[in-house]
């Protein structure tokens, strides 16, 4: 991968298309890792005696460190070059696979997944601003097409993992090497375009002002809170550190940040939980219903991802027909209906409900990136990638663990009420970002009879499906938020993309 950069005007259409495809495959590699974890988490839970919240924490660490690398690289990527950043991402992906294959328990899996997330964040720190720069007149359309790489990886990786059947999970973990090697070869010694902010002469300080102190506070609070949990730091100390650092940043750049941008960052938390948090849990949630049909539960995720893949690849007409905010508002309503349907359907009707959910979640992530790229071009790589970073942080720190907690609490309550004797033997107290909670300890299940374990399994099935109804609260909140933004932009004369003027020596 080359460290050279040129202005986008120096790139031919063929060069831009090759670079776009390389970025697409790199994004596919990140979702390969995600879907393989969804397929393997059940096996890891049995082999390493993981609770539902511990599984959620492993999912979470596959997401929140993404923000560390995507935001840190966004601050320096225009100076060090996109090629060097991609070398780092490639090394992270290779190292993560090796560490996963040789994992022996919770913490080795946690560390391996952490490294993978750093690589994933670095990939997006490069590909989002690169594609937005290559196609400045049609950013939302091309960013949506780029992010078809995510469901492409879910579909291909999921099919391969399921196709490998009863093979040892280590072989399935090695699947991530396939797209990793391909994108490494495609982007080797390739030059990248200089970001449009740099090419237009917008200063580094002007970029920082777009995010401002409030934007920094959201990012820093989420990152430091999770680091504090991992290292058992008092939450008040973590919060104080985040506030102090954000205040220092805001004072340095003399800006609180753009108000609407801060609102968009906050919306990314329920958005990411709705999409990625549900995707992370949909395989185990649907396991009983799909097993009754004789099908691997992973097919639900593959099916909804295939819908996303097709719609994102052919997003152009849809984007031109609806405004980005109108598209997101409609998608929120559909996603909420799909989640409620998934929580209550059975048999083949699961695929009908999954179709509704798949249609709803398709345009969430890339359309939000498109809005930020169109409204805050001065923010360059920082505002664009901070948006994705907060999304990953939100679902990693809060969303995935929240879903696990809902399940554990529901199981705990139902067992305590209906089978107190069993409850007393298998439930222990654990800790999470939400504090102490009671959960079934897999290691203690050997202390009860086979008939009692059947009761526990039935309770788990009933409790876990209800989690999807709770998640439907998030797209409802998003619907109301997008409605408010639509009304705001109408009061300003309507939603219109902003273009960069030459602002050399900007403020």
Phi and psi in degrees as a GROMACS rama.xvg file:
@    title "Ramachandran Plot"
@    xaxis  label "Phi"
@    yaxis  label "Psi"
@TYPE xy
-80.583  154.569  UNK-2
-97.3417  -1.64747  UNK-3
-73.3429  147.751  UNK-4
-135.653  144.686  UNK-5
-134.611  163.922  UNK-6
-70.9956  153.299  UNK-7
-64.0633  -25.5284  UNK-8
-63.7865  -22.6439  UNK-9
-82.9345  -5.65846  UNK-10
-93.9448  132.429  UNK-11
-76.6599  165.451  UNK-12
-61.5588  -36.6351  UNK-13
-65.145  -40.5321  UNK-14
-65.5089  -41.8852  UNK-15
-64.2461  -40.161  UNK-16
-66.1667  -40.4428  UNK-17
-63.6505  -43.1402  UNK-18
-65.4298  -39.9916  UNK-19
-60.2734  -45.0244  UNK-20
-64.7531  -39.6348  UNK-21
-61.8172  -41.1772  UNK-22
-65.2918  -38.9116  UNK-23
-59.7524  -46.3455  UNK-24
-67.7083  -36.5762  UNK-25
-61.4978  -41.1881  UNK-26
-66.2627  -36.3659  UNK-27
-59.0521  -37.908  UNK-28
-61.9102  -36.5192  UNK-29
-67.2181  -39.152  UNK-30
-78.5084  -23.4206  UNK-31
-55.3635  -47.2693  UNK-32
-62.0956  -40.1776  UNK-33
-63.256  -49.9366  UNK-34
-70.8857  -33.2393  UNK-35
-63.7976  -38.8424  UNK-36
-63.7248  -38.8965  UNK-37
-63.9374  -32.0749  UNK-38
-77.6446  -29.045  UNK-39
-98.449  -15.7558  UNK-40
-60.7742  -32.8328  UNK-41
-65.1861  -44.0229  UNK-42
-65.1539  -40.254  UNK-43
-63.8526  -39.2717  UNK-44
-59.8101  -42.4375  UNK-45
-70.972  -47.2734  UNK-46
-68.3318  -35.6572  UNK-47
-113.428  12.2058  UNK-48
54.1715  56.4  UNK-49
-93.958  139.754  UNK-50
-79.0502  172.325  UNK-51
-63.2503  -38.923  UNK-52
-68.6942  -37.5326  UNK-53
-62.7622  -38.9799  UNK-54
-61.5142  -43.3627  UNK-55
-60.7191  -36.7882  UNK-56
-68.3375  -35.3988  UNK-57
-67.4453  -42.8017  UNK-58
-58.5634  -43.6356  UNK-59
-61.66  -42.9446  UNK-60
-72.7439  -10.6391  UNK-61
-80.9786  -3.30008  UNK-62
-122.908  -53.3194  UNK-63
-67.0581  -34.2226  UNK-64
-64.4723  -19.5071  UNK-65
-48.2897  -41.3737  UNK-66
-67.6602  -33.4227  UNK-67
-61.0164  -50.4929  UNK-68
-74.6285  -38.4458  UNK-69
-66.6929  -37.0139  UNK-70
-80.4515  -42.9886  UNK-71
-61.7548  -43.6555  UNK-72
-67.561  -32.5505  UNK-73
-61.4209  -30.5661  UNK-74
-73.4872  -25.7211  UNK-75
-124.866  -4.42985  UNK-76
-63.8902  -31.5306  UNK-77
-70.6892  -18.148  UNK-78
-92.9917  -42.0367  UNK-79
-85.892  -21.3747  UNK-80
97.553  144.565  UNK-81
-68.6769  -32.0377  UNK-82
-61.9824  -44.989  UNK-83
-63.3797  -38.0379  UNK-84
-62.471  -39.4121  UNK-85
-69.6386  -30.3256  UNK-86
-62.197  -43.3244  UNK-87
-61.8653  -44.0975  UNK-88
-60.8645  -44.332  UNK-89
-59.8941  -44.9567  UNK-90
-63.5366  -40.0772  UNK-91
-62.3791  -43.2556  UNK-92
-65.1578  -41.5211  UNK-93
-64.8744  -46.4108  UNK-94
-63.2058  -39.9404  UNK-95
-62.3281  -42.7012  UNK-96
-60.951  -44.9864  UNK-97
-61.6945  -46.1543  UNK-98
-66.919  -35.2304  UNK-99
-65.1189  -45.4306  UNK-100
-59.8768  -34.7274  UNK-101
-100.739  16.1549  UNK-102
-66.5783  148.717  UNK-103
-125.283  4.20692  UNK-104
174.06  -166.179  UNK-105
-57.2508  -53.3281  UNK-106
-68.537  -40.8672  UNK-107
-59.632  -40.3595  UNK-108
-64.1206  -40.1939  UNK-109
-61.7116  -46.4916  UNK-110
-66.7525  -43.7003  UNK-111
-61.5242  -40.7908  UNK-112
-70.0461  -35.587  UNK-113
-57.9111  -46.4635  UNK-114
-64.7645  -40.4574  UNK-115
-60.2443  -40.6043  UNK-116
-65.6572  -36.6932  UNK-117
-60.4813  -43.5611  UNK-118
-63.1287  -40.9374  UNK-119
-62.7686  -43.0376  UNK-120
-63.7548  -37.7472  UNK-121
-66.2362  -39.6863  UNK-122
-56.0819  -49.4602  UNK-123
-71.5197  -27.1373  UNK-124
-61.9367  -26.8846  UNK-125
-90.4565  -53.0046  UNK-126
-71.6728  -35.6424  UNK-127
-64.3782  -54.3545  UNK-128
-67.2134  -30.4873  UNK-129
-63.5257  -46.7449  UNK-130
-70.3199  -40.0123  UNK-131
-61.554  -34.1785  UNK-132
-73.6186  -38.7196  UNK-133
-68.5374  -29.6912  UNK-134
-127.376  66.2106  UNK-135
-66.7376  -21.9046  UNK-136
-89.0203  -9.73567  UNK-137
-144.573  51.7739  UNK-138
-63.4646  -47.6914  UNK-139
-62.1878  -44.4458  UNK-140
-58.1707  -49.0653  UNK-141
-73.6345  -31.9821  UNK-142
-68.2519  -37.1401  UNK-143
-64.2156  -43.7524  UNK-144
-63.7779  -41.1781  UNK-145
-57.7098  -44.0207  UNK-146
-80.1572  7.43993  UNK-147
-69.3923  -17.0593  UNK-148
-62.4871  -30.9134  UNK-149
-65.2681  -56.3259  UNK-150
-65.752  -27.1949  UNK-151
-59.834  -42.6628  UNK-152
-67.2302  -37.6553  UNK-153
-62.63  -42.5176  UNK-154
-68.2257  -53.3885  UNK-155
-65.9776  -46.9738  UNK-156
-64.0737  -40.148  UNK-157
-65.13  -43.6434  UNK-158
-63.0342  -43.9599  UNK-159
-63.6592  -43.0463  UNK-160
-64.0929  -43.3137  UNK-161
-66.3155  -39.7025  UNK-162
-63.5903  -23.8688  UNK-163
-79.1167  -6.25236  UNK-164
52.4798  -121.707  UNK-165
-89.2264  9.15284  UNK-166
-59.4234  153.024  UNK-167
-55.0809  143.828  UNK-168
-62.1872  -24.5694  UNK-169
-60.432  -35.0233  UNK-170
-68.8954  -37.0777  UNK-171
-67.7052  -37.9432  UNK-172
-61.5603  -31.3985  UNK-173
-71.635  -11.651  UNK-174
-57.7108  -29.1878  UNK-175
-61.388  -23.0156  UNK-176
-65.4955  -26.343  UNK-177
-62.0908  -60.8397  UNK-178
-68.4891  -26.0671  UNK-179
-63.3126  -47.0242  UNK-180
-64.8838  -37.8663  UNK-181
-64.9923  -48.935  UNK-182
-68.5176  -32.1786  UNK-183
-61.0323  -41.9855  UNK-184
-70.1603  -39.822  UNK-185
-67.2927  -37.0915  UNK-186
-97.0014  1.89977  UNK-187
-63.1795  122.534  UNK-188
62.0033  24.9532  UNK-189
-91.0669  140.461  UNK-190
-87.3111  153.943  UNK-191
-118.904  151.907  UNK-192
-72.7396  145.356  UNK-193
-64.5124  134.539  UNK-194
-54.7721  144.653  UNK-195
-61.0917  -29.8187  UNK-196
-62.1111  -46.253  UNK-197
-66.5417  -45.4032  UNK-198
-62.6155  -30.2333  UNK-199
-87.4902  -2.72485  UNK-200
81.7477  15.5461  UNK-201
-74.3799  129.666  UNK-202
-70.6364  160.48  UNK-203
-60.945  -40.9576  UNK-204
-65.7921  -35.9108  UNK-205
-63.8783  -36.2593  UNK-206
-62.7884  -44.9386  UNK-207
-63.8909  -35.4676  UNK-208
-61.0571  -33.3206  UNK-209
-60.2763  -39.9121  UNK-210
-79.4416  -48.4544  UNK-211
65.9241  -175.077  UNK-212
-65.3083  -37.8798  UNK-213
-70.4598  -40.0011  UNK-214
-61.7081  -42.71  UNK-215
-63.2328  -37.1858  UNK-216
-62.525  -43.4247  UNK-217
-60.718  -48.0761  UNK-218
-64.815  -49.7254  UNK-219
-66.1177  -39.2546  UNK-220
-60.7534  -45.6025  UNK-221
-66.122  -43.4909  UNK-222
-65.5599  -50.8491  UNK-223
-70.046  -31.8054  UNK-224
-61.6834  -43.4747  UNK-225
-71.3598  -40.5765  UNK-226
-60.9079  -39.5131  UNK-227
-62.9296  -38.0475  UNK-228
-65.1413  -44.0293  UNK-229
-61.7734  -40.2774  UNK-230
-100.573  14.0471  UNK-231
57.8157  45.2127  UNK-232
-91.6472  140.431  UNK-233
-54.8573  131.03  UNK-234
-56.0304  -34.2415  UNK-235
-68.265  -34.5985  UNK-236
-67.2118  -44.2917  UNK-237
-59.4311  -44.271  UNK-238
-63.0115  -42.8641  UNK-239
-61.5968  -40.835  UNK-240
-62.7343  -44.8477  UNK-241
-62.5652  -44.701  UNK-242
-63.8493  -43.2489  UNK-243
-63.3292  -44.0061  UNK-244
-65.9866  -41.6612  UNK-245
-65.8073  -40.0775  UNK-246
-63.2608  -41.0473  UNK-247
-63.6908  -40.7642  UNK-248
-64.4643  -46.481  UNK-249
-61.8496  -38.9213  UNK-250
-65.9302  -39.647  UNK-251
-64.6687  -44.314  UNK-252
-89.8138  -7.63352  UNK-253
56.3907  48.5819  UNK-254
-158.519  139.044  UNK-255
-83.5426  -13.2738  UNK-256
102.958  162.015  UNK-257
-72.179  126.349  UNK-258
-56.5071  -45.5104  UNK-259
-66.9436  -35.3119  UNK-260
-62.4169  -42.171  UNK-261
-61.7883  -40.4576  UNK-262
-63.3941  -41.9314  UNK-263
-62.1073  -38.051  UNK-264
-60.9121  -43.9266  UNK-265
-65.4352  -37.507  UNK-266
-64.4793  -28.752  UNK-267
-62.0103  -23.5136  UNK-268
-68.1443  -54.6909  UNK-269
-67.1545  -30.932  UNK-270
-61.4543  -49.9035  UNK-271
-66.6541  -35.3174  UNK-272
-66.3384  -39.7233  UNK-273
-62.3593  -43.3278  UNK-274
-85.1489  -66.5031  UNK-275
-75.3411  -38.3452  UNK-276
-61.1422  -43.1701  UNK-277
-68.9867  -41.6983  UNK-278
-58.1137  -37.4916  UNK-279
-65.5228  -31.4175  UNK-280
-104.908  -7.33194  UNK-281
-66.7103  -30.5481  UNK-282
-65.2255  -54.6456  UNK-283
-67.0069  -30.4908  UNK-284
-65.2311  -36.274  UNK-285
-94.755  5.69181  UNK-286
-59.3418  -46.5863  UNK-287
-65.3997  -48.0939  UNK-288
-62.8921  -43.5883  UNK-289
-70.7229  -36.3642  UNK-290
-63.5798  -34.3465  UNK-291
-63.3558  -26.7401  UNK-292
-89.1997  -2.58978  UNK-293
77.9135  23.2028  UNK-294
-119.436  149.191  UNK-295
-67.2618  132.102  UNK-296
-62.549  -19.3824  UNK-297
-62.955  -18.0816  UNK-298
-66.2739  -25.4954  UNK-299
-64.1679  -46.4883  UNK-300
-64.9781  -40.6166  UNK-301
-63.6467  -41.8368  UNK-302
-63.9509  -49.0081  UNK-303
-65.6417  -32.1866  UNK-304
-69.9793  -35.062  UNK-305
-63.8329  -38.0458  UNK-306
-60.6627  -46.3466  UNK-307
-59.7477  -43.4256  UNK-308
-58.7306  -49.9808  UNK-309
-64.7884  -46.9484  UNK-310
-65.9984  -38.7591  UNK-311
-69.3824  -36.3011  UNK-312
-66.091  -29.1231  UNK-313
-114.709  43.0581  UNK-314
-78.0785  -19.1037  UNK-315
-48.8743  -58.4815  UNK-316
-60.3912  -35.9706  UNK-317
-66.8784  -43.5944  UNK-318
-64.5383  -38.5303  UNK-319
-73.4697  -25.7736  UNK-320
-80.9591  -39.0629  UNK-321
-112.917  149.379  UNK-322
-71.214  154.528  UNK-323
-53.9995  -42.5509  UNK-324
-69.5459  -37.2346  UNK-325
-64.1256  -39.5885  UNK-326
-63.0395  -42.5195  UNK-327
-68.7416  -37.2526  UNK-328
-65.4414  -45.462  UNK-329
-63.3038  -40.9594  UNK-330
-62.8383  -36.885  UNK-331
-63.2792  -43.2339  UNK-332
-63.4954  -43.1395  UNK-333
-66.1342  -42.351  UNK-334
-62.4536  -41.1829  UNK-335
-60.8647  -44.0018  UNK-336
-63.778  -39.8745  UNK-337
-64.9597  -39.8128  UNK-338
-66.6358  -41.8234  UNK-339
-63.313  -40.7165  UNK-340
-64.8588  -41.7708  UNK-341
-61.6152  -32.3077  UNK-342
-75.0752  -15.2675  UNK-343
-125.022  -3.24411  UNK-344
-93.2274  164.905  UNK-345
-143.634  166.405  UNK-346
61.7238  -148.324  UNK-347
-67.6313  -16.3816  UNK-348
-64.5477  -16.0543  UNK-349
-57.7526  -37.3778  UNK-350
-71.932  -28.7539  UNK-351
-66.7999  -46.9666  UNK-352
-63.3293  -39.2802  UNK-353
-65.3366  -32.4324  UNK-354
-63.7642  -44.2455  UNK-355
-61.596  -47.0392  UNK-356
-62.1167  -42.5055  UNK-357
-62.4159  -41.513  UNK-358
-62.8557  -39.0046  UNK-359
-67.7844  -41.3016  UNK-360
-85.4281  -10.1526  UNK-361
-53.1984  -48.1685  UNK-362
-100.706  1.16808  UNK-363
-51.8962  -68.1699  UNK-364
-63.7967  -55.8106  UNK-365
-68.1778  -29.5679  UNK-366
-68.6825  -37.3946  UNK-367
-62.1085  -42.3439  UNK-368
-61.903  -40.4546  UNK-369
-62.6164  -40.7484  UNK-370
-62.1863  -45.5936  UNK-371
-64.2931  -42.2802  UNK-372
-63.1877  -36.226  UNK-373
-78.6558  -34.2759  UNK-374
-91.6241  -24.0197  UNK-375
-131.422  57.683  UNK-376
-63.2602  -25.9806  UNK-377
-62.1908  -27.2785  UNK-378
-71.669  -11.9231  UNK-379
52.9349  -138.233  UNK-380
-67.7536  -27.2802  UNK-381
-67.4087  -56.4606  UNK-382
-65.4673  -38.0215  UNK-383
-63.1981  -48.7391  UNK-384
-80.1515  -26.528  UNK-385
-62.7932  -33.277  UNK-386
-62.7646  -49.7339  UNK-387
-64.3053  -36.7656  UNK-388
-62.6832  -44.3395  UNK-389
-65.2861  -36.536  UNK-390
-59.4562  -49.1187  UNK-391
-65.3545  -40.008  UNK-392
-61.6313  -45.7271  UNK-393
-59.3157  -47.4978  UNK-394
-75.8498  -32.3419  UNK-395
-72.5345  -43.1955  UNK-396
-82.1025  -38.1457  UNK-397
-113.435  -54.2959  UNK-398
-60.1596  -59.0835  UNK-399
-63.0812  -41.1749  UNK-400
-68.1877  -36.988  UNK-401
-60.7812  -42.9902  UNK-402
-63.6831  -42.1115  UNK-403
-63.0486  -39.6803  UNK-404
-65.0273  -42.0527  UNK-405
-56.0516  -45.237  UNK-406
-65.5283  -47.8561  UNK-407
-61.8407  -41.6249  UNK-408
-66.858  -39.6076  UNK-409
-65.7353  -41.9795  UNK-410
-63.0118  -45.0402  UNK-411
-59.5753  -47.5268  UNK-412
-63.5071  -44.6516  UNK-413
-67.6509  -40.212  UNK-414
-65.4949  -42.6832  UNK-415
-63.1929  -37.9467  UNK-416
-77.7147  -39.4036  UNK-417
-100.95  -28.0566  UNK-418
-141.276  66.304  UNK-419
-59.9115  -32.1018  UNK-420
-66.5699  -41.8459  UNK-421
-67.2025  -42.6961  UNK-422
-55.2353  -43.2449  UNK-423
-64.3864  -24.5472  UNK-424
-91.9905  -24.5435  UNK-425
-120.023  -7.83585  UNK-426
-100.053  132.843  UNK-427
-130.169  167.64  UNK-428
-93.4297  132.743  UNK-429
-124.486  176.152  UNK-430
-125.119  145.334  UNK-431
-146.042  -176.539  UNK-432
-61.4045  -21.3434  UNK-433
-92.3173  5.00665  UNK-434
101.223  -161.442  UNK-435
-73.5268  147.796  UNK-436
-151.385  158.219  UNK-437
-103.803  135.172  UNK-438
-146.788  155.024  UNK-439
-67.1301  126.523  UNK-440
-93.7221  113.45  UNK-441
-54.6531  -32.3926  UNK-442
-66.456  -26.9539  UNK-443
-85.8999  -10.0648  UNK-444
-67.0143  -19.301  UNK-445
-70.8448  -11.8072  UNK-446
-83.239  -9.57405  UNK-447
-115.019  166.62  UNK-448
-73.4187  167.31  UNK-449
-61.4945  -38.5422  UNK-450
-66.9363  -35.3634  UNK-451
-67.6327  -36.2999  UNK-452
-66.2686  -32.53  UNK-453
-63.8141  -41.7611  UNK-454
-61.3518  -43.2066  UNK-455
-61.3608  -44.0464  UNK-456
-62.1965  -42.1962  UNK-457
-64.0609  -39.8316  UNK-458
-64.5672  -41.6483  UNK-459
-61.764  -42.2795  UNK-460
-61.0356  -47.0116  UNK-461
-65.3347  -37.6252  UNK-462
-75.5015  -38.3356  UNK-463
-71.3631  -36.6891  UNK-464
-63.931  -31.5662  UNK-465
-64.236  -18.3049  UNK-466
-61.6288  -31.9846  UNK-467
-67.4039  -33.6306  UNK-468
-64.71  -38.7481  UNK-469
-64.4699  -39.2835  UNK-470
-63.9802  -26.9772  UNK-471
-59.7599  -18.3149  UNK-472
-60.3164  -35.8995  UNK-473
-64.9696  -50.2446  UNK-474
-64.8233  -25.6221  UNK-475
-65.1239  -43.8737  UNK-476
-61.532  -39.2199  UNK-477
-64.5804  -42.3331  UNK-478
-55.4273  -47.3261  UNK-479
-65.6436  -37.0832  UNK-480
-65.4998  -45.1418  UNK-481
-67.4125  -35.4247  UNK-482
-60.6537  -44.609  UNK-483
-61.3114  -40.537  UNK-484
-67.513  -38.2084  UNK-485
-61.3459  -44.7543  UNK-486
-63.9923  -37.6057  UNK-487
-62.893  -48.9164  UNK-488
-66.4078  -32.5918  UNK-489
-62.8099  -36.9556  UNK-490
-69.112  -17.5733  UNK-491
-100.563  9.14267  UNK-492
99.2268  5.34352  UNK-493
107.148  159.252  UNK-494
-76.5512  124.992  UNK-495
-140.497  133.966  UNK-496
-62.1172  145.423  UNK-497
-103.716  142.075  UNK-498
-112.998  147.101  UNK-499
-77.3059  130.596  UNK-500
-94.3093  167.876  UNK-501
-71.1124  115.941  UNK-502
-125.695  48.0743  UNK-503
-57.8312  134.381  UNK-504
71.6652  26.2462  UNK-505
-59.3992  179.526  UNK-506
